[in-house]
Structures are given as C-alpha cells and as structure tokens.
Amino acid sequence: MRAGDFDELAFFRAIHRSGVRALLIGRRALVLLGLPVLTADYDFWIAIDEIAAFNAAVAPCELHPTVDPEQAKRRGRYVVENDEHVDVLVARAITTVDGVPVAFEDVWAHRWAVTLAPGVDVQLPAVDDLILTKRFADRPKDLEDIRLLRILKSGLQP
Amino acid sequence: MNERAGFARLDDRELEPAAARAYLDAPTTEAEREEVLALAAWFQRRYPTPVERLAYVRRAYARWRRTLGAGASASAPPIDRSTS
C-alpha cells in the first residue's frame, strides 16, 4: 500500500467500531483541536488489555504490529505499520519527565470525542492531559506543542 | 538509514531537563499568542471539519517531504499559511 492509498477515515472507523479504548495523542490530536502542525505518524495510547483487538481492527488497513501483544506489554509501546506508521502506547501509567504519574484510566475518564463522520468518533484526551502526554519525553517538538496547546487553551477560555 | 529513520532520530532527541524547563517556563509574549491564535483561527476557518483538517495535514506533510523535508528539521514546525 502506498501512502497515497491510505484511507484515513476507514482507519479511524475501524478503531471506532472495534470498541477498543484508544486515545489519539500526538500531533494529530493537535490537528483535531484546530492547530495546524505537521506530522508523519499516528500516536495512540490504548488500554493494555486490548492490544490484540486493536491489531485486529487495523489489520484490514494493512497495518501490522512489529511485535506480539506480550512483547508489546513488556515494552509498553509498539508500532503497527506499513507505509503508514502508528505508534501505540500500552502502559497502564507513564511518568512524565518531571515525575508526574499519568494513568491511562484517568485520562480515558476525562476524554472527549471528535466526530469525523457519522459513526466515526475519535477519542482525545482533555487538553491538560494531552499536555501531560507531551511530557513523557522532552523532545523539542513536544515542548513546542505544549506551548501551542497552552495558548490554544487560553484562547478558548472566556 | 532510510529517510523515515533519519527523521525519527532527529525528532526523538531529548533536551536536557534544564533546557526543557527554561523553554516551558519562558513567558508567552502577546505577539506569540496572537500569532498562534490567528493561525489556529485561519486553520479552523479554512478547514472547518475535523476530516478536512486531517486531510490537509496529510497533503501538507507530503508536500513538505517533497520540497523541504530532506534538509529541514524533523521537528516539523507549525504549518505556515503560505504553504497552503
């Protein structure tokens, strides 16, 4: 499958229909919030016990996992890919670089949905939680995104 | 090293904690705030639906790789309206 052939809506529909608890994080979450940022990849944080279901859901999109679910659990992350590249976090909790624990269940509880099309919702973390996910590593682009998110949030408040 | 791997290596480098903290703690100037909010307002006006925004970013990324990508920072800055 060439990159131009990727059916993005079908990809998100498959995840939605699977019922897997999957949060879109990373820069595509910023895009859905209305920030124009460039990105190559998709980033998800999914429930740790739903790896196999997630893999099955995206398999028709010709996305295939790089490791089996048990390895993914041990590593805390894995990739499904073809010409597209999808990073998947599977940890129950991750600690930010400055020591703040962030639990998947807490982030999931505060999520909100963006509707792409009838029957196709994408689950996003709350903005403050999305900012926390950007502190899992101190990469320059993550810090830049935090500043963008802070400004966007300030613009949303009355 | 293929192109994606090269980008990823640049993209995944981490800053020293002090440098990261200094960046995050730097106050937001009014000019920066206005620029970001104007860019977001343009993006949301030009591409009012989530699907349009996702599609635009795929197109923009493909264009960026064709033109600037090989020599540009992998940090992939916010899209400038001039590229649309």
gemmi code that builds the backbone of each chain (N, CA, C; Angstrom):
import gemmi

chains = {
    "A": [
        ("MET", (0.850, -1.200, 0.000), (0.000, 0.000, 0.000), (0.879, 1.241, 0.000)),
        ("ARG", (0.660, 2.120, -0.953), (1.401, 3.365, -0.974), (0.740, 4.361, -0.042)),
        ("ALA", (1.530, 5.359, 0.413), (0.990, 6.311, 1.381), (-0.263, 7.000, 0.848)),
        ("GLY", (-0.259, 7.282, -0.450), (-1.394, 7.991, -1.021), (-2.655, 7.168, -1.053)),
        ("ASP", (-2.521, 5.853, -0.868), (-3.675, 4.978, -0.912), (-4.339, 4.811, 0.445)),
        ("PHE", (-3.732, 5.321, 1.473), (-4.231, 5.073, 2.827), (-5.573, 5.770, 3.027)),
        ("ASP", (-6.565, 4.992, 3.454), (-7.896, 5.536, 3.706), (-7.985, 5.894, 5.188)),
        ("GLU", (-7.723, 7.154, 5.478), (-7.633, 7.586, 6.870), (-8.970, 7.428, 7.595)),
        ("LEU", (-10.050, 7.738, 6.906), (-11.353, 7.616, 7.554), (-11.667, 6.151, 7.867)),
        ("ALA", (-11.328, 5.265, 6.953), (-11.541, 3.835, 7.204), (-10.722, 3.371, 8.406)),
        ("PHE", (-9.547, 3.917, 8.531), (-8.669, 3.582, 9.666), (-9.335, 3.978, 10.992)),
        ("PHE", (-9.807, 5.213, 11.051), (-10.446, 5.653, 12.293), (-11.787, 4.934, 12.516)),
        ("ARG", (-12.489, 4.623, 11.429), (-13.746, 3.884, 11.561), (-13.504, 2.497, 12.151)),
        ("ALA", (-12.464, 1.873, 11.692), (-12.140, 0.530, 12.184), (-11.846, 0.550, 13.681)),
        ("ILE", (-11.137, 1.556, 14.108), (-10.824, 1.657, 15.543), (-12.101, 1.933, 16.327)),
        ("HIS", (-12.911, 2.841, 15.804), (-14.171, 3.154, 16.487), (-15.027, 1.898, 16.620)),
        ("ARG", (-15.205, 1.176, 15.530), (-16.093, 0.004, 15.531), (-15.565, -1.125, 16.395)),
        ("SER", (-14.267, -1.154, 16.594), (-13.687, -2.223, 17.404), (-14.075, -2.101, 18.868)),
        ("GLY", (-14.402, -0.882, 19.283), (-14.706, -0.655, 20.693), (-13.475, -0.593, 21.575)),
        ("VAL", (-12.311, -0.660, 20.986), (-11.069, -0.569, 21.768), (-10.970, 0.823, 22.387)),
        ("ARG", (-10.539, 0.840, 23.625), (-10.311, 2.144, 24.278), (-8.974, 2.689, 23.768)),
        ("ALA", (-9.081, 3.556, 22.779), (-7.892, 4.083, 22.102), (-7.973, 5.600, 22.091)),
        ("LEU", (-6.972, 6.223, 22.679), (-6.889, 7.687, 22.703), (-5.897, 8.147, 21.639)),
        ("LEU", (-6.334, 9.052, 20.797), (-5.410, 9.656, 19.844), (-4.612, 10.729, 20.581)),
        ("ILE", (-3.309, 10.558, 20.589), (-2.434, 11.558, 21.204), (-1.485, 12.037, 20.113)),
        ("GLY", (-0.454, 12.758, 20.485), (0.487, 13.213, 19.474), (-0.075, 14.354, 18.644)),
        ("ARG", (0.636, 14.654, 17.575), (0.312, 15.867, 16.816), (-1.020, 15.785, 16.092)),
        ("ARG", (-1.466, 14.574, 15.728), (-2.775, 14.534, 15.060), (-3.893, 14.923, 16.020)),
        ("ALA", (-3.680, 14.746, 17.298), (-4.666, 15.251, 18.257), (-4.692, 16.778, 18.217)),
        ("LEU", (-3.510, 17.382, 18.094), (-3.466, 18.843, 17.981), (-4.199, 19.314, 16.730)),
        ("VAL", (-4.037, 18.574, 15.664), (-4.710, 18.941, 14.406), (-6.225, 18.937, 14.613)),
        ("LEU", (-6.722, 17.913, 15.285), (-8.167, 17.866, 15.515), (-8.629, 18.979, 16.440)),
        ("LEU", (-7.744, 19.442, 17.288), (-8.084, 20.583, 18.143), (-8.051, 21.904, 17.377)),
        ("GLY", (-7.504, 21.875, 16.173), (-7.501, 23.091, 15.363), (-6.153, 23.750, 15.238)),
        ("LEU", (-5.085, 23.018, 15.542), (-3.739, 23.570, 15.397), (-3.065, 22.947, 14.180)),
        ("PRO", (-2.623, 23.758, 13.246), (-2.002, 23.207, 12.035), (-0.536, 22.865, 12.250)),
        ("VAL", (-0.293, 21.622, 12.590), (1.082, 21.151, 12.793), (1.330, 19.972, 11.869)),
        ("LEU", (2.566, 19.841, 11.460), (2.923, 18.744, 10.566), (3.281, 17.499, 11.361)),
        ("THR", (2.914, 16.359, 10.820), (3.309, 15.106, 11.441), (3.294, 13.999, 10.408)),
        ("ALA", (4.130, 13.011, 10.652), (4.175, 11.858, 9.760), (3.351, 10.704, 10.297)),
        ("ASP", (3.253, 10.626, 11.620), (2.776, 9.408, 12.252), (1.433, 9.611, 12.947)),
        ("TYR", (0.900, 8.499, 13.366), (-0.259, 8.499, 14.264), (0.232, 7.983, 15.613)),
        ("ASP", (-0.300, 8.538, 16.671), (0.070, 8.107, 18.016), (-1.197, 7.797, 18.803)),
        ("PHE", (-1.223, 6.604, 19.372), (-2.347, 6.212, 20.208), (-1.841, 5.734, 21.561)),
        ("TRP", (-2.700, 5.901, 22.546), (-2.488, 5.253, 23.844), (-3.718, 4.394, 24.049)),
        ("ILE", (-3.518, 3.087, 24.146), (-4.671, 2.187, 24.218), (-4.643, 1.414, 25.537)),
        ("ALA", (-5.796, 0.870, 25.880), (-5.887, 0.031, 27.075), (-4.984, -1.180, 26.895)),
        ("ILE", (-4.253, -1.506, 27.943), (-3.192, -2.512, 27.813), (-3.736, -3.895, 27.489)),
        ("ASP", (-4.967, -4.170, 27.875), (-5.528, -5.500, 27.609), (-6.251, -5.575, 26.269)),
        ("GLU", (-6.132, -4.545, 25.464), (-6.873, -4.515, 24.204), (-5.947, -4.446, 22.984)),
        ("ILE", (-4.726, -4.905, 23.183), (-3.750, -4.856, 22.093), (-4.198, -5.717, 20.919)),
        ("ALA", (-4.599, -6.931, 21.218), (-4.972, -7.845, 20.131), (-6.178, -7.312, 19.366)),
        ("ALA", (-7.119, -6.751, 20.094), (-8.315, -6.208, 19.431), (-7.951, -5.009, 18.560)),
        ("PHE", (-7.034, -4.188, 19.043), (-6.593, -3.041, 18.242), (-5.897, -3.535, 16.972)),
        ("ASN", (-5.031, -4.508, 17.129), (-4.315, -5.034, 15.961), (-5.285, -5.628, 14.944)),
        ("ALA", (-6.278, -6.336, 15.446), (-7.263, -6.934, 14.535), (-8.063, -5.850, 13.819)),
        ("ALA", (-8.356, -4.786, 14.539), (-9.156, -3.711, 13.953), (-8.432, -3.038, 12.792)),
        ("VAL", (-7.134, -2.823, 12.947), (-6.406, -2.078, 11.906), (-5.800, -2.989, 10.838)),
        ("ALA", (-5.882, -4.288, 11.041), (-5.313, -5.221, 10.046), (-5.915, -5.034, 8.656)),
        ("PRO", (-7.237, -4.802, 8.529), (-7.773, -4.576, 7.176), (-7.194, -3.343, 6.490)),
        ("CYS", (-6.614, -2.433, 7.261), (-5.941, -1.260, 6.678), (-4.489, -1.603, 6.321)),
        ("GLU", (-4.185, -2.881, 6.385), (-2.835, -3.368, 6.072), (-1.785, -2.816, 7.018)),
        ("LEU", (-2.195, -2.583, 8.246), (-1.265, -2.161, 9.288), (-0.973, -3.371, 10.162)),
        ("HIS", (0.299, -3.637, 10.358), (0.682, -4.869, 11.032), (1.624, -4.570, 12.192)),
        ("PRO", (1.419, -5.251, 13.322), (2.253, -4.966, 14.501), (3.677, -5.468, 14.335)),
        ("THR", (4.594, -4.754, 14.960), (6.004, -5.125, 14.875), (6.362, -6.191, 15.901)),
        ("VAL", (5.552, -6.314, 16.941), (5.805, -7.338, 17.973), (4.472, -7.935, 18.387)),
        ("ASP", (4.525, -9.080, 19.074), (3.274, -9.684, 19.526), (2.783, -8.962, 20.784)),
        ("PRO", (1.524, -9.194, 21.158), (0.959, -8.441, 22.290), (1.737, -8.586, 23.596)),
        ("GLU", (2.277, -9.760, 23.870), (3.015, -9.938, 25.126), (4.285, -9.097, 25.137)),
        ("GLN", (4.964, -9.079, 24.009), (6.158, -8.227, 23.918), (5.777, -6.753, 24.045)),
        ("ALA", (4.680, -6.399, 23.397), (4.234, -5.006, 23.461), (3.953, -4.597, 24.902)),
        ("LYS", (3.311, -5.504, 25.663), (3.025, -5.205, 27.075), (4.316, -4.994, 27.855)),
        ("ARG", (5.287, -5.846, 27.583), (6.551, -5.715, 28.324), (7.259, -4.409, 27.985)),
        ("ARG", (7.199, -4.041, 26.721), (7.908, -2.822, 26.293), (7.143, -1.546, 26.633)),
        ("GLY", (5.804, -1.678, 26.715), (4.989, -0.502, 26.988), (4.621, 0.286, 25.744)),
        ("ARG", (5.125, -0.157, 24.623), (4.793, 0.509, 23.363), (5.159, -0.400, 22.204)),
        ("TYR", (4.523, -0.167, 21.098), (4.871, -0.903, 19.888), (4.383, -0.095, 18.703)),
        ("VAL", (4.527, -0.678, 17.540), (4.188, 0.033, 16.308), (3.331, -0.881, 15.449)),
        ("VAL", (2.328, -0.318, 14.803), (1.690, -1.003, 13.664), (2.006, -0.155, 12.440)),
        ("GLU", (2.321, -0.827, 11.358), (2.844, -0.053, 10.237), (2.696, -0.771, 8.909)),
        ("ASN", (2.728, -0.002, 7.893), (3.053, -0.392, 6.523), (3.762, 0.840, 5.960)),
        ("ASP", (3.190, 1.498, 4.953), (3.744, 2.799, 4.584), (3.355, 3.855, 5.606)),
        ("GLU", (2.314, 3.578, 6.357), (1.936, 4.440, 7.478), (2.601, 3.894, 8.734)),
        ("HIS", (2.739, 4.759, 9.715), (3.441, 4.378, 10.939), (2.575, 4.829, 12.121)),
        ("VAL", (2.187, 3.870, 12.929), (1.306, 4.171, 14.067), (2.010, 3.729, 15.349)),
        ("ASP", (2.378, 4.694, 16.176), (2.973, 4.379, 17.476), (1.860, 4.126, 18.473)),
        ("VAL", (2.002, 3.057, 19.235), (0.953, 2.682, 20.183), (1.565, 2.519, 21.575)),
        ("LEU", (1.100, 3.337, 22.512), (1.488, 3.173, 23.912), (0.518, 2.196, 24.550)),
        ("VAL", (1.030, 1.306, 25.403), (0.157, 0.329, 26.039), (0.389, 0.239, 27.543)),
        ("ALA", (1.018, 1.223, 28.116), (1.290, 1.201, 29.553), (0.039, 1.584, 30.343)),
        ("ARG", (-0.092, 0.983, 31.526), (-1.206, 1.382, 32.403), (-0.990, 2.805, 32.904)),
        ("ALA", (0.247, 3.174, 33.105), (0.586, 4.532, 33.539), (1.994, 4.851, 33.064)),
        ("ILE", (2.210, 6.112, 32.821), (3.520, 6.592, 32.388), (3.856, 7.813, 33.227)),
        ("THR", (5.097, 7.935, 33.595), (5.524, 9.072, 34.401), (6.183, 10.117, 33.502)),
        ("THR", (5.803, 11.349, 33.708), (6.397, 12.420, 32.912), (7.848, 12.633, 33.328)),
        ("VAL", (8.558, 13.398, 32.535), (9.974, 13.624, 32.827), (10.172, 14.330, 34.164)),
        ("ASP", (9.153, 15.046, 34.619), (9.294, 15.669, 35.933), (8.519, 14.938, 37.019)),
        ("GLY", (8.242, 13.651, 36.777), (7.791, 12.787, 37.863), (6.304, 12.726, 38.116)),
        ("VAL", (5.501, 13.199, 37.200), (4.044, 13.153, 37.389), (3.509, 11.857, 36.771)),
        ("PRO", (2.892, 10.990, 37.597), (2.333, 9.767, 37.018), (1.033, 10.073, 36.282)),
        ("VAL", (0.902, 9.474, 35.117), (-0.287, 9.695, 34.293), (-0.878, 8.323, 33.988)),
        ("ALA", (-2.069, 8.065, 34.512), (-2.690, 6.754, 34.355), (-3.653, 6.756, 33.174)),
        ("PHE", (-3.575, 5.689, 32.390), (-4.473, 5.599, 31.238), (-5.924, 5.730, 31.667)),
        ("GLU", (-6.307, 5.055, 32.736), (-7.713, 5.064, 33.142), (-8.186, 6.472, 33.495)),
        ("ASP", (-7.314, 7.254, 34.079), (-7.687, 8.637, 34.421), (-7.853, 9.484, 33.164)),
        ("VAL", (-6.940, 9.314, 32.245), (-7.014, 10.093, 31.003), (-8.249, 9.671, 30.210)),
        ("TRP", (-8.490, 8.369, 30.186), (-9.670, 7.868, 29.471), (-10.953, 8.443, 30.083)),
        ("ALA", (-10.976, 8.541, 31.380), (-12.183, 9.021, 32.063), (-12.508, 10.470, 31.692)),
        ("HIS", (-11.490, 11.228, 31.335), (-11.693, 12.651, 31.034), (-11.660, 12.947, 29.530)),
        ("ARG", (-11.726, 11.896, 28.742), (-11.610, 12.051, 27.276), (-12.834, 12.779, 26.719)),
        ("TRP", (-12.684, 13.191, 25.480), (-13.837, 13.697, 24.740), (-13.718, 13.227, 23.300)),
        ("ALA", (-14.831, 13.209, 22.624), (-14.869, 12.620, 21.283), (-14.990, 13.697, 20.217)),
        ("VAL", (-14.274, 13.478, 19.137), (-14.432, 14.300, 17.935), (-15.057, 13.406, 16.865)),
        ("THR", (-16.145, 13.872, 16.286), (-16.816, 13.091, 15.251), (-16.239, 13.434, 13.882)),
        ("LEU", (-15.705, 12.414, 13.219), (-15.159, 12.616, 11.873), (-16.238, 12.456, 10.817)),
        ("ALA", (-17.137, 11.528, 11.071), (-18.232, 11.219, 10.144), (-19.275, 10.462, 10.972)),
        ("PRO", (-20.468, 10.315, 10.438), (-21.459, 9.540, 11.194), (-20.899, 8.160, 11.560)),
        ("GLY", (-20.905, 7.869, 12.833), (-20.405, 6.575, 13.284), (-18.896, 6.465, 13.360)),
        ("VAL", (-18.211, 7.583, 13.262), (-16.738, 7.563, 13.362), (-16.289, 8.645, 14.333)),
        ("ASP", (-16.115, 8.241, 15.570), (-15.618, 9.157, 16.584), (-14.163, 8.830, 16.914)),
        ("VAL", (-13.410, 9.868, 17.188), (-12.035, 9.708, 17.652), (-11.985, 10.222, 19.091)),
        ("GLN", (-11.385, 9.450, 19.955), (-11.307, 9.827, 21.365), (-10.008, 10.598, 21.627)),
        ("LEU", (-10.155, 11.765, 22.221), (-8.992, 12.605, 22.529), (-8.884, 12.813, 24.036)),
        ("PRO", (-7.681, 12.930, 24.550), (-7.533, 13.336, 25.949), (-8.017, 14.778, 26.133)),
        ("ALA", (-8.386, 15.110, 27.346), (-8.594, 16.517, 27.676), (-7.297, 17.274, 27.410)),
        ("VAL", (-7.410, 18.561, 27.153), (-6.215, 19.328, 26.760), (-5.122, 19.229, 27.824)),
        ("ASP", (-5.500, 19.347, 29.089), (-4.473, 19.261, 30.134), (-3.799, 17.884, 30.151)),
        ("ASP", (-4.579, 16.848, 29.891), (-3.978, 15.502, 29.829), (-3.109, 15.342, 28.586)),
        ("LEU", (-3.541, 15.945, 27.495), (-2.719, 15.885, 26.282), (-1.373, 16.558, 26.530)),
        ("ILE", (-1.407, 17.653, 27.271), (-0.155, 18.325, 27.634), (0.725, 17.385, 28.464)),
        ("LEU", (0.115, 16.661, 29.393), (0.914, 15.715, 30.186), (1.558, 14.647, 29.310)),
        ("THR", (0.828, 14.168, 28.306), (1.429, 13.148, 27.427), (2.614, 13.712, 26.655)),
        ("LYS", (2.621, 15.015, 26.491), (3.750, 15.663, 25.803), (4.963, 15.799, 26.711)),
        ("ARG", (4.790, 15.443, 27.979), (5.931, 15.468, 28.906), (6.488, 14.076, 29.168)),
        ("PHE", (6.052, 13.087, 28.384), (6.633, 11.758, 28.542), (8.084, 11.751, 28.067)),
        ("ALA", (8.418, 12.704, 27.225), (9.803, 12.892, 26.796), (9.986, 14.386, 26.560)),
        ("ASP", (11.189, 14.841, 26.706), (11.464, 16.268, 26.486), (12.027, 16.487, 25.090)),
        ("ARG", (11.263, 16.080, 24.092), (11.692, 16.331, 22.710), (11.295, 17.746, 22.334)),
        ("PRO", (12.094, 18.396, 21.531), (11.771, 19.781, 21.167), (10.364, 19.949, 20.611)),
        ("LYS", (9.932, 19.018, 19.773), (8.605, 19.201, 19.179), (7.508, 19.060, 20.231)),
        ("ASP", (7.736, 18.247, 21.245), (6.734, 18.110, 22.302), (6.608, 19.405, 23.104)),
        ("LEU", (7.755, 20.006, 23.377), (7.719, 21.256, 24.137), (7.068, 22.372, 23.323)),
        ("GLU", (7.359, 22.373, 22.054), (6.709, 23.360, 21.179), (5.198, 23.149, 21.191)),
        ("ASP", (4.799, 21.882, 21.137), (3.363, 21.574, 21.140), (2.707, 21.997, 22.449)),
        ("ILE", (3.427, 21.867, 23.546), (2.866, 22.284, 24.834), (2.585, 23.781, 24.812)),
        ("ARG", (3.516, 24.537, 24.285), (3.275, 25.989, 24.223), (2.069, 26.297, 23.339)),
        ("LEU", (1.952, 25.572, 22.217), (0.796, 25.786, 21.343), (-0.502, 25.441, 22.068)),
        ("LEU", (-0.498, 24.328, 22.777), (-1.713, 23.895, 23.483), (-2.088, 24.878, 24.590)),
        ("ARG", (-1.089, 25.373, 25.284), (-1.374, 26.352, 26.343), (-2.017, 27.607, 25.757)),
        ("ILE", (-1.474, 28.048, 24.639), (-2.027, 29.253, 24.018), (-3.433, 28.983, 23.500)),
        ("LEU", (-3.603, 27.833, 22.860), (-4.931, 27.493, 22.354), (-5.941, 27.446, 23.508)),
        ("LYS", (-5.530, 26.845, 24.593), (-6.431, 26.748, 25.739), (-6.758, 28.142, 26.288)),
        ("SER", (-5.769, 29.000, 26.322), (-6.008, 30.354, 26.828), (-6.975, 31.102, 25.919)),
        ("GLY", (-6.917, 30.764, 24.621), (-7.828, 31.406, 23.675), (-9.238, 30.888, 23.763)),
        ("LEU", (-9.399, 29.707, 24.328), (-10.725, 29.113, 24.451), (-11.444, 29.601, 25.694)),
        ("GLN", (-10.678, 30.063, 26.668), (-11.294, 30.471, 27.925), (-11.871, 31.877, 27.821)),
        ("PRO", (-13.018, 32.083, 28.483), (-13.646, 33.409, 28.422), (-12.798, 34.461, 29.109)),
    ],
    "B": [
        ("MET", (20.588, 4.169, 6.550), (19.420, 4.666, 7.271), (18.406, 5.216, 6.260)),
        ("ASN", (17.168, 4.752, 6.326), (16.191, 5.297, 5.400), (15.722, 6.675, 5.878)),
        ("GLU", (14.948, 7.326, 4.997), (14.555, 8.702, 5.296), (13.741, 8.795, 6.585)),
        ("ARG", (12.778, 7.851, 6.753), (11.937, 7.919, 7.951), (12.767, 7.738, 9.213)),
        ("ALA", (13.692, 6.797, 9.154), (14.526, 6.552, 10.325), (15.387, 7.768, 10.642)),
        ("GLY", (15.865, 8.420, 9.591), (16.665, 9.620, 9.811), (15.856, 10.716, 10.455)),
        ("PHE", (14.643, 10.912, 9.980), (13.760, 11.899, 10.585), (13.469, 11.536, 12.037)),
        ("ALA", (13.194, 10.269, 12.254), (12.824, 9.848, 13.604), (13.958, 10.096, 14.579)),
        ("ARG", (15.194, 9.836, 14.127), (16.324, 10.038, 15.033), (16.427, 11.499, 15.443)),
        ("LEU", (16.288, 12.391, 14.484), (16.319, 13.813, 14.805), (15.134, 14.203, 15.683)),
        ("ASP", (13.989, 13.645, 15.347), (12.756, 14.023, 16.006), (12.708, 13.545, 17.448)),
        ("ASP", (13.375, 12.447, 17.736), (13.271, 11.822, 19.047), (14.367, 12.252, 20.012)),
        ("ARG", (15.247, 13.156, 19.578), (16.281, 13.581, 20.503), (15.609, 14.329, 21.663)),
        ("GLU", (16.188, 14.176, 22.841), (15.606, 14.827, 24.014), (16.512, 15.945, 24.500)),
        ("LEU", (15.883, 16.958, 25.063), (16.633, 18.078, 25.597), (17.067, 17.766, 27.020)),
        ("GLU", (18.079, 18.481, 27.469), (18.436, 18.431, 28.876), (17.273, 18.988, 29.687)),
        ("PRO", (17.031, 18.425, 30.878), (15.887, 18.886, 31.674), (15.873, 20.396, 31.921)),
        ("ALA", (17.032, 20.959, 32.169), (17.075, 22.396, 32.447), (16.677, 23.201, 31.210)),
        ("ALA", (17.116, 22.744, 30.063), (16.772, 23.452, 28.827), (15.278, 23.329, 28.542)),
        ("ALA", (14.751, 22.147, 28.800), (13.320, 21.949, 28.585), (12.513, 22.830, 29.525)),
        ("ARG", (12.929, 22.870, 30.783), (12.203, 23.672, 31.781), (12.267, 25.148, 31.406)),
        ("ALA", (13.424, 25.592, 30.977), (13.565, 27.003, 30.600), (12.649, 27.341, 29.432)),
        ("TYR", (12.561, 26.429, 28.489), (11.695, 26.666, 27.318), (10.242, 26.760, 27.751)),
        ("LEU", (9.843, 25.829, 28.607), (8.434, 25.809, 29.018), (8.080, 26.969, 29.948)),
        ("ASP", (9.054, 27.403, 30.717), (8.789, 28.470, 31.677), (8.883, 29.862, 31.061)),
        ("ALA", (9.436, 29.942, 29.875), (9.539, 31.259, 29.238), (8.140, 31.828, 29.017)),
        ("PRO", (7.922, 33.048, 29.439), (6.575, 33.608, 29.296), (6.155, 33.720, 27.832)),
        ("THR", (4.881, 33.543, 27.622), (4.330, 33.701, 26.283), (4.145, 35.184, 26.009)),
        ("THR", (4.718, 35.641, 24.933), (4.539, 37.050, 24.604), (3.167, 37.239, 23.942)),
        ("GLU", (2.712, 38.437, 23.980), (1.423, 38.724, 23.342), (1.499, 38.486, 21.840)),
        ("ALA", (2.657, 38.787, 21.268), (2.818, 38.564, 19.822), (2.747, 37.079, 19.486)),
        ("GLU", (3.399, 36.256, 20.320), (3.361, 34.813, 20.088), (1.929, 34.292, 20.219)),
        ("ARG", (1.253, 34.786, 21.250), (-0.121, 34.344, 21.487), (-1.015, 34.722, 20.301)),
        ("GLU", (-0.878, 35.949, 19.853), (-1.711, 36.402, 18.739), (-1.413, 35.610, 17.472)),
        ("GLU", (-0.148, 35.316, 17.267), (0.239, 34.573, 16.061), (-0.355, 33.166, 16.079)),
        ("VAL", (-0.237, 32.505, 17.210), (-0.752, 31.130, 17.299), (-2.273, 31.117, 17.168)),
        ("LEU", (-2.935, 32.030, 17.850), (-4.403, 32.042, 17.780), (-4.890, 32.428, 16.381)),
        ("ALA", (-4.152, 33.310, 15.723), (-4.537, 33.676, 14.351), (-4.351, 32.496, 13.408)),
        ("LEU", (-3.263, 31.757, 13.608), (-3.007, 30.586, 12.772), (-4.096, 29.529, 12.996)),
        ("ALA", (-4.449, 29.319, 14.259), (-5.498, 28.348, 14.568), (-6.837, 28.799, 13.994)),
        ("ALA", (-7.102, 30.087, 14.088), (-8.378, 30.608, 13.564), (-8.444, 30.427, 12.046)),
        ("TRP", (-7.314, 30.732, 11.382), (-7.282, 30.505, 9.938), (-7.521, 29.042, 9.612)),
        ("PHE", (-6.832, 28.150, 10.302), (-6.926, 26.715, 10.022), (-8.357, 26.220, 10.214)),
        ("GLN", (-8.978, 26.665, 11.280), (-10.333, 26.201, 11.577), (-11.363, 26.817, 10.627)),
        ("ARG", (-11.059, 28.010, 10.149), (-11.965, 28.657, 9.190), (-11.818, 28.013, 7.811)),
        ("ARG", (-10.586, 27.773, 7.419), (-10.307, 27.222, 6.097), (-10.706, 25.759, 6.012)),
        ("TYR", (-10.528, 25.057, 7.127), (-10.838, 23.621, 7.171), (-11.765, 23.387, 8.366)),
        ("PRO", (-13.041, 23.655, 8.182), (-13.945, 23.671, 9.341), (-14.249, 22.305, 9.946)),
        ("THR", (-14.055, 21.236, 9.209), (-14.384, 19.932, 9.798), (-13.107, 19.182, 10.165)),
        ("PRO", (-13.215, 18.304, 11.152), (-12.029, 17.518, 11.544), (-11.446, 16.711, 10.385)),
        ("VAL", (-12.304, 16.150, 9.552), (-11.804, 15.343, 8.425), (-10.997, 16.213, 7.467)),
        ("GLU", (-11.479, 17.419, 7.210), (-10.740, 18.322, 6.318), (-9.382, 18.679, 6.908)),
        ("ARG", (-9.342, 18.857, 8.220), (-8.064, 19.208, 8.853), (-7.064, 18.058, 8.736)),
        ("LEU", (-7.549, 16.849, 8.999), (-6.656, 15.697, 8.876), (-6.158, 15.542, 7.442)),
        ("ALA", (-7.063, 15.702, 6.502), (-6.676, 15.536, 5.103), (-5.676, 16.607, 4.692)),
        ("TYR", (-5.903, 17.835, 5.146), (-4.980, 18.909, 4.810), (-3.575, 18.615, 5.335)),
        ("VAL", (-3.512, 18.117, 6.548), (-2.197, 17.842, 7.135), (-1.488, 16.721, 6.388)),
        ("ARG", (-2.237, 15.738, 5.918), (-1.599, 14.691, 5.107), (-1.032, 15.288, 3.823)),
        ("ARG", (-1.803, 16.149, 3.206), (-1.311, 16.788, 1.969), (-0.095, 17.670, 2.266)),
        ("ALA", (-0.188, 18.425, 3.336), (0.900, 19.354, 3.672), (2.173, 18.595, 4.017)),
        ("TYR", (2.014, 17.491, 4.723), (3.201, 16.716, 5.079), (3.855, 16.124, 3.832)),
        ("ALA", (3.009, 15.613, 2.939), (3.552, 15.049, 1.695), (4.299, 16.121, 0.907)),
        ("ARG", (3.730, 17.330, 0.877), (4.370, 18.432, 0.159), (5.684, 18.813, 0.839)),
        ("TRP", (5.676, 18.826, 2.169), (6.864, 19.195, 2.939), (7.988, 18.203, 2.670)),
        ("ARG", (7.648, 16.923, 2.603), (8.674, 15.910, 2.333), (9.237, 16.060, 0.924)),
        ("ARG", (8.357, 16.396, -0.017), (8.822, 16.533, -1.404), (9.737, 17.725, -1.577)),
        ("THR", (9.463, 18.776, -0.832), (10.176, 20.021, -1.081), (11.281, 20.284, -0.062)),
        ("LEU", (10.908, 20.432, 1.207), (11.881, 20.828, 2.213), (12.377, 19.676, 3.057)),
        ("GLY", (11.630, 18.599, 3.079), (11.838, 17.558, 4.079), (13.247, 17.029, 4.182)),
        ("ALA", (13.897, 16.818, 3.053), (15.204, 16.180, 3.109), (16.223, 17.019, 3.867)),
        ("GLY", (16.062, 18.331, 3.847), (17.061, 19.146, 4.508), (16.538, 19.924, 5.687)),
        ("ALA", (15.276, 19.734, 6.018), (14.673, 20.538, 7.068), (14.664, 19.800, 8.393)),
        ("SER", (14.458, 20.551, 9.452), (14.351, 19.945, 10.770), (13.162, 19.010, 10.806)),
        ("ALA", (13.354, 17.879, 11.471), (12.254, 16.925, 11.592), (11.243, 17.358, 12.634)),
        ("SER", (11.508, 18.466, 13.310), (10.556, 18.887, 14.327), (9.276, 19.401, 13.698)),
        ("ALA", (9.275, 19.550, 12.378), (8.061, 19.857, 11.650), (7.264, 20.976, 12.309)),
        ("PRO", (7.667, 22.194, 12.066), (7.049, 23.329, 12.728), (5.600, 23.496, 12.330)),
        ("PRO", (4.869, 24.346, 13.039), (3.508, 24.617, 12.620), (3.489, 25.049, 11.164)),
        ("ILE", (2.443, 24.680, 10.490), (2.344, 24.981, 9.070), (2.164, 26.480, 8.886)),
        ("ASP", (2.968, 27.004, 7.979), (2.795, 28.397, 7.641), (1.705, 28.516, 6.587)),
        ("ARG", (0.900, 29.535, 6.713), (-0.210, 29.665, 5.772), (0.259, 29.793, 4.332)),
        ("SER", (1.503, 30.230, 4.155), (1.986, 30.403, 2.796), (2.160, 29.071, 2.085)),
        ("THR", (2.181, 27.961, 2.844), (2.347, 26.657, 2.224), (1.024, 26.068, 1.786)),
        ("SER", (-0.077, 26.705, 2.123), (-1.377, 26.101, 1.834), (-1.750, 26.308, 0.378)),
    ],
}
model = gemmi.Model(1)
for chain_id, residues in chains.items():
    chain = gemmi.Chain(chain_id)
    for i, (resn, *xyz) in enumerate(residues, 1):
        res = gemmi.Residue()
        res.name, res.seqid = resn, gemmi.SeqId(i, " ")
        for name, pos in zip(("N", "CA", "C"), xyz):
            atom = gemmi.Atom()
            atom.name, atom.element = name, gemmi.Element(name[0])
            atom.pos, atom.b_iso = gemmi.Position(*pos), 0.0
            res.add_atom(atom)
        chain.add_residue(res)
    model.add_chain(chain)
structure = gemmi.Structure()
structure.add_model(model)
structure.setup_entities()
